[in-house]
Amino acid sequence: MTANSERERWEWTPEVGAGPLRFGMSPTDVAVALQVVAPQEQVGGPYGQENFAETG
């Protein structure tokens, strides 16, 4: 964990999103926005959400 002064600060916009994330984004869009590799294995989840297996 980094010191607070070193952390990126995200702004939250009601009904829009937070930082680079927007409501309704696909898992691929989220991975691109967060600059991470998309998860490889879906493990399912309630309410139509997509949970991914823990990696690392």
CHARMM-style PDB file with segment names, atoms N, HN, CA, C and O in Angstrom:
ATOM      1  N   MET     1       0.855  -1.180   0.000  1.00  0.00      PROA
ATOM      2  CA  MET     1       0.000   0.000   0.000  1.00  0.00      PROA
ATOM      3  C   MET     1       0.891   1.230   0.000  1.00  0.00      PROA
ATOM      4  O   MET     1       1.934   1.256   0.654  1.00  0.00      PROA
ATOM      5  N   THR     2       0.476   2.233  -0.729  1.00  0.00      PROA
ATOM      6  HN  THR     2      -0.371   2.212  -1.260  1.00  0.00      PROA
ATOM      7  CA  THR     2       1.273   3.445  -0.817  1.00  0.00      PROA
ATOM      8  C   THR     2       0.730   4.512   0.118  1.00  0.00      PROA
ATOM      9  O   THR     2      -0.408   4.442   0.583  1.00  0.00      PROA
ATOM     10  N   ALA     3       1.563   5.487   0.377  1.00  0.00      PROA
ATOM     11  HN  ALA     3       2.487   5.543  -0.001  1.00  0.00      PROA
ATOM     12  CA  ALA     3       1.135   6.611   1.211  1.00  0.00      PROA
ATOM     13  C   ALA     3       0.018   7.367   0.509  1.00  0.00      PROA
ATOM     14  O   ALA     3      -0.042   7.378  -0.721  1.00  0.00      PROA
ATOM     15  N   ASN     4      -0.857   7.993   1.265  1.00  0.00      PROA
ATOM     16  HN  ASN     4      -0.808   7.985   2.264  1.00  0.00      PROA
ATOM     17  CA  ASN     4      -1.996   8.713   0.688  1.00  0.00      PROA
ATOM     18  C   ASN     4      -1.579   9.736  -0.358  1.00  0.00      PROA
ATOM     19  O   ASN     4      -2.285   9.922  -1.349  1.00  0.00      PROA
ATOM     20  N   SER     5      -0.452  10.401  -0.159  1.00  0.00      PROA
ATOM     21  HN  SER     5       0.122  10.250   0.646  1.00  0.00      PROA
ATOM     22  CA  SER     5      -0.029  11.414  -1.123  1.00  0.00      PROA
ATOM     23  C   SER     5       0.386  10.800  -2.453  1.00  0.00      PROA
ATOM     24  O   SER     5       0.427  11.500  -3.465  1.00  0.00      PROA
ATOM     25  N   GLU     6       0.695   9.499  -2.472  1.00  0.00      PROA
ATOM     26  HN  GLU     6       0.661   8.930  -1.650  1.00  0.00      PROA
ATOM     27  CA  GLU     6       1.130   8.818  -3.683  1.00  0.00      PROA
ATOM     28  C   GLU     6      -0.008   8.103  -4.404  1.00  0.00      PROA
ATOM     29  O   GLU     6       0.163   7.667  -5.542  1.00  0.00      PROA
ATOM     30  N   ARG     7      -1.159   7.977  -3.764  1.00  0.00      PROA
ATOM     31  HN  ARG     7      -1.299   8.332  -2.839  1.00  0.00      PROA
ATOM     32  CA  ARG     7      -2.276   7.242  -4.349  1.00  0.00      PROA
ATOM     33  C   ARG     7      -3.015   8.074  -5.375  1.00  0.00      PROA
ATOM     34  O   ARG     7      -3.187   9.282  -5.211  1.00  0.00      PROA
ATOM     35  N   GLU     8      -3.453   7.408  -6.446  1.00  0.00      PROA
ATOM     36  HN  GLU     8      -3.313   6.426  -6.579  1.00  0.00      PROA
ATOM     37  CA  GLU     8      -4.285   8.073  -7.447  1.00  0.00      PROA
ATOM     38  C   GLU     8      -5.651   8.331  -6.821  1.00  0.00      PROA
ATOM     39  O   GLU     8      -6.192   7.463  -6.137  1.00  0.00      PROA
ATOM     40  N   ARG     9      -6.207   9.505  -7.047  1.00  0.00      PROA
ATOM     41  HN  ARG     9      -5.767  10.211  -7.603  1.00  0.00      PROA
ATOM     42  CA  ARG     9      -7.514   9.849  -6.494  1.00  0.00      PROA
ATOM     43  C   ARG     9      -8.545   9.795  -7.609  1.00  0.00      PROA
ATOM     44  O   ARG     9      -8.368  10.400  -8.666  1.00  0.00      PROA
ATOM     45  N   TRP    10      -9.613   9.071  -7.363  1.00  0.00      PROA
ATOM     46  HN  TRP    10      -9.757   8.579  -6.504  1.00  0.00      PROA
ATOM     47  CA  TRP    10     -10.701   8.946  -8.327  1.00  0.00      PROA
ATOM     48  C   TRP    10     -11.865   9.808  -7.877  1.00  0.00      PROA
ATOM     49  O   TRP    10     -12.178   9.879  -6.688  1.00  0.00      PROA
ATOM     50  N   GLU    11     -12.500  10.459  -8.831  1.00  0.00      PROA
ATOM     51  HN  GLU    11     -12.246  10.402  -9.796  1.00  0.00      PROA
ATOM     52  CA  GLU    11     -13.724  11.187  -8.528  1.00  0.00      PROA
ATOM     53  C   GLU    11     -14.906  10.291  -8.821  1.00  0.00      PROA
ATOM     54  O   GLU    11     -14.911   9.553  -9.807  1.00  0.00      PROA
ATOM     55  N   TRP    12     -15.908  10.357  -7.960  1.00  0.00      PROA
ATOM     56  HN  TRP    12     -15.904  10.956  -7.159  1.00  0.00      PROA
ATOM     57  CA  TRP    12     -17.130   9.587  -8.118  1.00  0.00      PROA
ATOM     58  C   TRP    12     -18.203  10.518  -8.645  1.00  0.00      PROA
ATOM     59  O   TRP    12     -18.422  11.602  -8.105  1.00  0.00      PROA
ATOM     60  N   THR    13     -18.864  10.089  -9.697  1.00  0.00      PROA
ATOM     61  HN  THR    13     -18.686   9.209 -10.136  1.00  0.00      PROA
ATOM     62  CA  THR    13     -19.960  10.857 -10.267  1.00  0.00      PROA
ATOM     63  C   THR    13     -21.221  10.004 -10.150  1.00  0.00      PROA
ATOM     64  O   THR    13     -21.305   8.948 -10.777  1.00  0.00      PROA
ATOM     65  N   PRO    14     -22.201  10.442  -9.360  1.00  0.00      PROA
ATOM     66  CA  PRO    14     -23.413   9.652  -9.189  1.00  0.00      PROA
ATOM     67  C   PRO    14     -24.042   9.275 -10.523  1.00  0.00      PROA
ATOM     68  O   PRO    14     -24.139  10.097 -11.434  1.00  0.00      PROA
ATOM     69  N   GLU    15     -24.461   8.035 -10.623  1.00  0.00      PROA
ATOM     70  HN  GLU    15     -24.381   7.367  -9.884  1.00  0.00      PROA
ATOM     71  CA  GLU    15     -25.134   7.470 -11.793  1.00  0.00      PROA
ATOM     72  C   GLU    15     -24.258   7.440 -13.042  1.00  0.00      PROA
ATOM     73  O   GLU    15     -24.763   7.196 -14.138  1.00  0.00      PROA
ATOM     74  N   VAL    16     -22.951   7.685 -12.898  1.00  0.00      PROA
ATOM     75  HN  VAL    16     -22.541   7.883 -12.008  1.00  0.00      PROA
ATOM     76  CA  VAL    16     -22.033   7.646 -14.035  1.00  0.00      PROA
ATOM     77  C   VAL    16     -20.919   6.638 -13.781  1.00  0.00      PROA
ATOM     78  O   VAL    16     -20.745   5.695 -14.553  1.00  0.00      PROA
ATOM     79  N   GLY    17     -20.160   6.835 -12.694  1.00  0.00      PROA
ATOM     80  HN  GLY    17     -20.301   7.601 -12.067  1.00  0.00      PROA
ATOM     81  CA  GLY    17     -19.065   5.925 -12.399  1.00  0.00      PROA
ATOM     82  C   GLY    17     -18.070   6.524 -11.424  1.00  0.00      PROA
ATOM     83  O   GLY    17     -18.349   7.524 -10.763  1.00  0.00      PROA
ATOM     84  N   ALA    18     -16.912   5.901 -11.345  1.00  0.00      PROA
ATOM     85  HN  ALA    18     -16.685   5.089 -11.882  1.00  0.00      PROA
ATOM     86  CA  ALA    18     -15.844   6.354 -10.458  1.00  0.00      PROA
ATOM     87  C   ALA    18     -14.519   6.229 -11.188  1.00  0.00      PROA
ATOM     88  O   ALA    18     -14.206   5.183 -11.757  1.00  0.00      PROA
ATOM     89  N   GLY    19     -13.740   7.313 -11.165  1.00  0.00      PROA
ATOM     90  HN  GLY    19     -13.994   8.162 -10.702  1.00  0.00      PROA
ATOM     91  CA  GLY    19     -12.462   7.305 -11.861  1.00  0.00      PROA
ATOM     92  C   GLY    19     -12.667   6.931 -13.318  1.00  0.00      PROA
ATOM     93  O   GLY    19     -13.543   7.482 -13.984  1.00  0.00      PROA
ATOM     94  N   PRO    20     -11.859   5.988 -13.822  1.00  0.00      PROA
ATOM     95  CA  PRO    20     -11.981   5.586 -15.221  1.00  0.00      PROA
ATOM     96  C   PRO    20     -13.113   4.583 -15.461  1.00  0.00      PROA
ATOM     97  O   PRO    20     -13.363   4.199 -16.604  1.00  0.00      PROA
ATOM     98  N   LEU    21     -13.797   4.158 -14.400  1.00  0.00      PROA
ATOM     99  HN  LEU    21     -13.594   4.470 -13.472  1.00  0.00      PROA
ATOM    100  CA  LEU    21     -14.839   3.136 -14.510  1.00  0.00      PROA
ATOM    101  C   LEU    21     -16.209   3.772 -14.696  1.00  0.00      PROA
ATOM    102  O   LEU    21     -16.533   4.773 -14.058  1.00  0.00      PROA
ATOM    103  N   ARG    22     -17.005   3.181 -15.576  1.00  0.00      PROA
ATOM    104  HN  ARG    22     -16.742   2.368 -16.095  1.00  0.00      PROA
ATOM    105  CA  ARG    22     -18.356   3.658 -15.836  1.00  0.00      PROA
ATOM    106  C   ARG    22     -19.322   2.509 -15.671  1.00  0.00      PROA
ATOM    107  O   ARG    22     -19.007   1.373 -16.025  1.00  0.00      PROA
ATOM    108  N   PHE    23     -20.499   2.792 -15.134  1.00  0.00      PROA
ATOM    109  HN  PHE    23     -20.755   3.714 -14.846  1.00  0.00      PROA
ATOM    110  CA  PHE    23     -21.517   1.758 -15.008  1.00  0.00      PROA
ATOM    111  C   PHE    23     -21.840   1.187 -16.381  1.00  0.00      PROA
ATOM    112  O   PHE    23     -21.935   1.930 -17.358  1.00  0.00      PROA
ATOM    113  N   GLY    24     -22.009  -0.123 -16.459  1.00  0.00      PROA
ATOM    114  HN  GLY    24     -21.932  -0.727 -15.666  1.00  0.00      PROA
ATOM    115  CA  GLY    24     -22.358  -0.780 -17.709  1.00  0.00      PROA
ATOM    116  C   GLY    24     -21.170  -1.209 -18.554  1.00  0.00      PROA
ATOM    117  O   GLY    24     -21.354  -1.762 -19.639  1.00  0.00      PROA
ATOM    118  N   MET    25     -19.955  -0.966 -18.077  1.00  0.00      PROA
ATOM    119  HN  MET    25     -19.806  -0.517 -17.195  1.00  0.00      PROA
ATOM    120  CA  MET    25     -18.778  -1.386 -18.838  1.00  0.00      PROA
ATOM    121  C   MET    25     -18.679  -2.907 -18.866  1.00  0.00      PROA
ATOM    122  O   MET    25     -19.081  -3.582 -17.918  1.00  0.00      PROA
ATOM    123  N   SER    26     -18.149  -3.429 -19.942  1.00  0.00      PROA
ATOM    124  HN  SER    26     -17.822  -2.880 -20.711  1.00  0.00      PROA
ATOM    125  CA  SER    26     -17.900  -4.872 -20.028  1.00  0.00      PROA
ATOM    126  C   SER    26     -16.639  -5.203 -19.210  1.00  0.00      PROA
ATOM    127  O   SER    26     -15.838  -4.312 -18.929  1.00  0.00      PROA
ATOM    128  N   PRO    27     -16.459  -6.472 -18.830  1.00  0.00      PROA
ATOM    129  CA  PRO    27     -15.235  -6.856 -18.120  1.00  0.00      PROA
ATOM    130  C   PRO    27     -13.975  -6.489 -18.912  1.00  0.00      PROA
ATOM    131  O   PRO    27     -12.965  -6.113 -18.317  1.00  0.00      PROA
ATOM    132  N   THR    28     -14.020  -6.591 -20.212  1.00  0.00      PROA
ATOM    133  HN  THR    28     -14.840  -6.897 -20.696  1.00  0.00      PROA
ATOM    134  CA  THR    28     -12.863  -6.231 -21.037  1.00  0.00      PROA
ATOM    135  C   THR    28     -12.593  -4.738 -20.952  1.00  0.00      PROA
ATOM    136  O   THR    28     -11.440  -4.323 -20.832  1.00  0.00      PROA
ATOM    137  N   ASP    29     -13.654  -3.918 -21.012  1.00  0.00      PROA
ATOM    138  HN  ASP    29     -14.591  -4.255 -21.109  1.00  0.00      PROA
ATOM    139  CA  ASP    29     -13.487  -2.468 -20.896  1.00  0.00      PROA
ATOM    140  C   ASP    29     -12.909  -2.081 -19.537  1.00  0.00      PROA
ATOM    141  O   ASP    29     -12.076  -1.179 -19.449  1.00  0.00      PROA
ATOM    142  N   VAL    30     -13.346  -2.758 -18.482  1.00  0.00      PROA
ATOM    143  HN  VAL    30     -14.023  -3.490 -18.553  1.00  0.00      PROA
ATOM    144  CA  VAL    30     -12.817  -2.502 -17.133  1.00  0.00      PROA
ATOM    145  C   VAL    30     -11.333  -2.834 -17.085  1.00  0.00      PROA
ATOM    146  O   VAL    30     -10.540  -2.055 -16.557  1.00  0.00      PROA
ATOM    147  N   ALA    31     -10.950  -3.985 -17.634  1.00  0.00      PROA
ATOM    148  HN  ALA    31     -11.594  -4.618 -18.063  1.00  0.00      PROA
ATOM    149  CA  ALA    31      -9.542  -4.380 -17.640  1.00  0.00      PROA
ATOM    150  C   ALA    31      -8.698  -3.344 -18.379  1.00  0.00      PROA
ATOM    151  O   ALA    31      -7.606  -3.000 -17.925  1.00  0.00      PROA
ATOM    152  N   VAL    32      -9.187  -2.846 -19.506  1.00  0.00      PROA
ATOM    153  HN  VAL    32     -10.074  -3.125 -19.875  1.00  0.00      PROA
ATOM    154  CA  VAL    32      -8.457  -1.833 -20.267  1.00  0.00      PROA
ATOM    155  C   VAL    32      -8.353  -0.543 -19.445  1.00  0.00      PROA
ATOM    156  O   VAL    32      -7.280   0.056 -19.367  1.00  0.00      PROA
ATOM    157  N   ALA    33      -9.459  -0.115 -18.835  1.00  0.00      PROA
ATOM    158  HN  ALA    33     -10.330  -0.602 -18.898  1.00  0.00      PROA
ATOM    159  CA  ALA    33      -9.462   1.122 -18.049  1.00  0.00      PROA
ATOM    160  C   ALA    33      -8.497   1.040 -16.868  1.00  0.00      PROA
ATOM    161  O   ALA    33      -7.874   2.034 -16.496  1.00  0.00      PROA
ATOM    162  N   LEU    34      -8.378  -0.160 -16.279  1.00  0.00      PROA
ATOM    163  HN  LEU    34      -8.884  -0.968 -16.581  1.00  0.00      PROA
ATOM    164  CA  LEU    34      -7.490  -0.342 -15.129  1.00  0.00      PROA
ATOM    165  C   LEU    34      -6.085  -0.771 -15.535  1.00  0.00      PROA
ATOM    166  O   LEU    34      -5.215  -0.966 -14.686  1.00  0.00      PROA
ATOM    167  N   GLN    35      -5.873  -0.916 -16.840  1.00  0.00      PROA
ATOM    168  HN  GLN    35      -6.580  -0.758 -17.530  1.00  0.00      PROA
ATOM    169  CA  GLN    35      -4.577  -1.303 -17.397  1.00  0.00      PROA
ATOM    170  C   GLN    35      -4.087  -2.629 -16.815  1.00  0.00      PROA
ATOM    171  O   GLN    35      -2.934  -2.757 -16.401  1.00  0.00      PROA
ATOM    172  N   VAL    36      -4.996  -3.619 -16.794  1.00  0.00      PROA
ATOM    173  HN  VAL    36      -5.932  -3.515 -17.131  1.00  0.00      PROA
ATOM    174  CA  VAL    36      -4.653  -4.967 -16.341  1.00  0.00      PROA
ATOM    175  C   VAL    36      -5.048  -5.964 -17.414  1.00  0.00      PROA
ATOM    176  O   VAL    36      -5.851  -5.661 -18.295  1.00  0.00      PROA
ATOM    177  N   VAL    37      -4.475  -7.155 -17.330  1.00  0.00      PROA
ATOM    178  HN  VAL    37      -3.822  -7.401 -16.614  1.00  0.00      PROA
ATOM    179  CA  VAL    37      -4.851  -8.218 -18.249  1.00  0.00      PROA
ATOM    180  C   VAL    37      -6.211  -8.741 -17.824  1.00  0.00      PROA
ATOM    181  O   VAL    37      -6.447  -8.951 -16.634  1.00  0.00      PROA
ATOM    182  N   ALA    38      -7.094  -8.953 -18.763  1.00  0.00      PROA
ATOM    183  HN  ALA    38      -6.901  -8.783 -19.729  1.00  0.00      PROA
ATOM    184  CA  ALA    38      -8.421  -9.485 -18.449  1.00  0.00      PROA
ATOM    185  C   ALA    38      -8.296 -10.853 -17.785  1.00  0.00      PROA
ATOM    186  O   ALA    38      -7.458 -11.657 -18.194  1.00  0.00      PROA
ATOM    187  N   PRO    39      -9.107 -11.133 -16.774  1.00  0.00      PROA
ATOM    188  CA  PRO    39      -9.082 -12.450 -16.126  1.00  0.00      PROA
ATOM    189  C   PRO    39      -9.355 -13.558 -17.132  1.00  0.00      PROA
ATOM    190  O   PRO    39     -10.085 -13.351 -18.101  1.00  0.00      PROA
ATOM    191  N   GLN    40      -8.778 -14.721 -16.912  1.00  0.00      PROA
ATOM    192  HN  GLN    40      -8.185 -14.889 -16.125  1.00  0.00      PROA
ATOM    193  CA  GLN    40      -8.894 -15.837 -17.837  1.00  0.00      PROA
ATOM    194  C   GLN    40     -10.034 -16.792 -17.511  1.00  0.00      PROA
ATOM    195  O   GLN    40     -10.559 -17.448 -18.411  1.00  0.00      PROA
ATOM    196  N   GLU    41     -10.429 -16.886 -16.242  1.00  0.00      PROA
ATOM    197  HN  GLU    41     -10.003 -16.353 -15.511  1.00  0.00      PROA
ATOM    198  CA  GLU    41     -11.405 -17.904 -15.845  1.00  0.00      PROA
ATOM    199  C   GLU    41     -12.596 -17.277 -15.123  1.00  0.00      PROA
ATOM    200  O   GLU    41     -12.432 -16.680 -14.059  1.00  0.00      PROA
ATOM    201  N   GLN    42     -13.783 -17.407 -15.690  1.00  0.00      PROA
ATOM    202  HN  GLN    42     -13.916 -17.892 -16.555  1.00  0.00      PROA
ATOM    203  CA  GLN    42     -14.986 -16.954 -15.016  1.00  0.00      PROA
ATOM    204  C   GLN    42     -15.461 -18.059 -14.085  1.00  0.00      PROA
ATOM    205  O   GLN    42     -15.440 -19.236 -14.444  1.00  0.00      PROA
ATOM    206  N   VAL    43     -15.888 -17.676 -12.892  1.00  0.00      PROA
ATOM    207  HN  VAL    43     -15.905 -16.719 -12.600  1.00  0.00      PROA
ATOM    208  CA  VAL    43     -16.401 -18.667 -11.948  1.00  0.00      PROA
ATOM    209  C   VAL    43     -17.873 -18.448 -11.622  1.00  0.00      PROA
ATOM    210  O   VAL    43     -18.433 -19.157 -10.786  1.00  0.00      PROA
ATOM    211  N   GLY    44     -18.506 -17.473 -12.274  1.00  0.00      PROA
ATOM    212  HN  GLY    44     -18.051 -16.897 -12.954  1.00  0.00      PROA
ATOM    213  CA  GLY    44     -19.938 -17.244 -12.066  1.00  0.00      PROA
ATOM    214  C   GLY    44     -20.229 -16.384 -10.854  1.00  0.00      PROA
ATOM    215  O   GLY    44     -19.318 -15.997 -10.122  1.00  0.00      PROA
ATOM    216  N   GLY    45     -21.499 -16.088 -10.645  1.00  0.00      PROA
ATOM    217  HN  GLY    45     -22.239 -16.402 -11.239  1.00  0.00      PROA
ATOM    218  CA  GLY    45     -21.902 -15.273  -9.511  1.00  0.00      PROA
ATOM    219  C   GLY    45     -23.388 -15.003  -9.565  1.00  0.00      PROA
ATOM    220  O   GLY    45     -24.016 -15.162 -10.612  1.00  0.00      PROA
ATOM    221  N   PRO    46     -23.958 -14.592  -8.435  1.00  0.00      PROA
ATOM    222  CA  PRO    46     -25.392 -14.312  -8.398  1.00  0.00      PROA
ATOM    223  C   PRO    46     -25.725 -13.013  -9.133  1.00  0.00      PROA
ATOM    224  O   PRO    46     -24.841 -12.193  -9.381  1.00  0.00      PROA
ATOM    225  N   TYR    47     -26.986 -12.829  -9.477  1.00  0.00      PROA
ATOM    226  HN  TYR    47     -27.705 -13.495  -9.276  1.00  0.00      PROA
ATOM    227  CA  TYR    47     -27.514 -11.592 -10.041  1.00  0.00      PROA
ATOM    228  C   TYR    47     -26.898 -11.218 -11.389  1.00  0.00      PROA
ATOM    229  O   TYR    47     -26.907 -10.045 -11.760  1.00  0.00      PROA
ATOM    230  N   GLY    48     -26.372 -12.175 -12.116  1.00  0.00      PROA
ATOM    231  HN  GLY    48     -26.364 -13.129 -11.815  1.00  0.00      PROA
ATOM    232  CA  GLY    48     -25.805 -11.904 -13.429  1.00  0.00      PROA
ATOM    233  C   GLY    48     -24.459 -11.233 -13.403  1.00  0.00      PROA
ATOM    234  O   GLY    48     -23.943 -10.852 -14.454  1.00  0.00      PROA
ATOM    235  N   GLN    49     -23.864 -11.075 -12.219  1.00  0.00      PROA
ATOM    236  HN  GLN    49     -24.283 -11.385 -11.365  1.00  0.00      PROA
ATOM    237  CA  GLN    49     -22.542 -10.468 -12.159  1.00  0.00      PROA
ATOM    238  C   GLN    49     -21.497 -11.488 -12.596  1.00  0.00      PROA
ATOM    239  O   GLN    49     -21.768 -12.689 -12.632  1.00  0.00      PROA
ATOM    240  N   GLU    50     -20.326 -11.016 -12.921  1.00  0.00      PROA
ATOM    241  HN  GLU    50     -20.106 -10.041 -12.892  1.00  0.00      PROA
ATOM    242  CA  GLU    50     -19.265 -11.906 -13.326  1.00  0.00      PROA
ATOM    243  C   GLU    50     -18.145 -11.841 -12.306  1.00  0.00      PROA
ATOM    244  O   GLU    50     -17.496 -10.806 -12.150  1.00  0.00      PROA
ATOM    245  N   ASN    51     -17.920 -12.937 -11.617  1.00  0.00      PROA
ATOM    246  HN  ASN    51     -18.447 -13.777 -11.743  1.00  0.00      PROA
ATOM    247  CA  ASN    51     -16.807 -13.036 -10.676  1.00  0.00      PROA
ATOM    248  C   ASN    51     -15.696 -13.821 -11.349  1.00  0.00      PROA
ATOM    249  O   ASN    51     -15.962 -14.711 -12.157  1.00  0.00      PROA
ATOM    250  N   PHE    52     -14.479 -13.504 -11.027  1.00  0.00      PROA
ATOM    251  HN  PHE    52     -14.263 -12.781 -10.371  1.00  0.00      PROA
ATOM    252  CA  PHE    52     -13.344 -14.178 -11.627  1.00  0.00      PROA
ATOM    253  C   PHE    52     -12.504 -14.837 -10.552  1.00  0.00      PROA
ATOM    254  O   PHE    52     -12.421 -14.357  -9.421  1.00  0.00      PROA
ATOM    255  N   ALA    53     -11.876 -15.961 -10.930  1.00  0.00      PROA
ATOM    256  HN  ALA    53     -11.944 -16.351 -11.848  1.00  0.00      PROA
ATOM    257  CA  ALA    53     -11.050 -16.711  -9.996  1.00  0.00      PROA
ATOM    258  C   ALA    53      -9.899 -15.844  -9.507  1.00  0.00      PROA
ATOM    259  O   ALA    53      -9.384 -15.005 -10.246  1.00  0.00      PROA
ATOM    260  N   GLU    54      -9.501 -16.051  -8.262  1.00  0.00      PROA
ATOM    261  HN  GLU    54      -9.920 -16.732  -7.661  1.00  0.00      PROA
ATOM    262  CA  GLU    54      -8.348 -15.348  -7.702  1.00  0.00      PROA
ATOM    263  C   GLU    54      -7.111 -15.761  -8.473  1.00  0.00      PROA
ATOM    264  O   GLU    54      -6.940 -16.939  -8.788  1.00  0.00      PROA
ATOM    265  N   THR    55      -6.248 -14.807  -8.781  1.00  0.00      PROA
ATOM    266  HN  THR    55      -6.387 -13.851  -8.525  1.00  0.00      PROA
ATOM    267  CA  THR    55      -5.002 -15.127  -9.477  1.00  0.00      PROA
ATOM    268  C   THR    55      -3.845 -14.656  -8.614  1.00  0.00      PROA
ATOM    269  O   THR    55      -3.974 -13.751  -7.790  1.00  0.00      PROA
ATOM    270  N   GLY    56      -2.719 -15.301  -8.835  1.00  0.00      PROA
ATOM    271  HN  GLY    56      -2.615 -16.036  -9.505  1.00  0.00      PROA
ATOM    272  CA  GLY    56      -1.510 -14.861  -8.157  1.00  0.00      PROA
ATOM    273  C   GLY    56      -1.286 -15.581  -6.933  1.00  0.00      PROA
ATOM    274  OT1 GLY    56      -0.301 -15.328  -6.238  1.00  0.00      PROA
TER     275      GLY     56
END
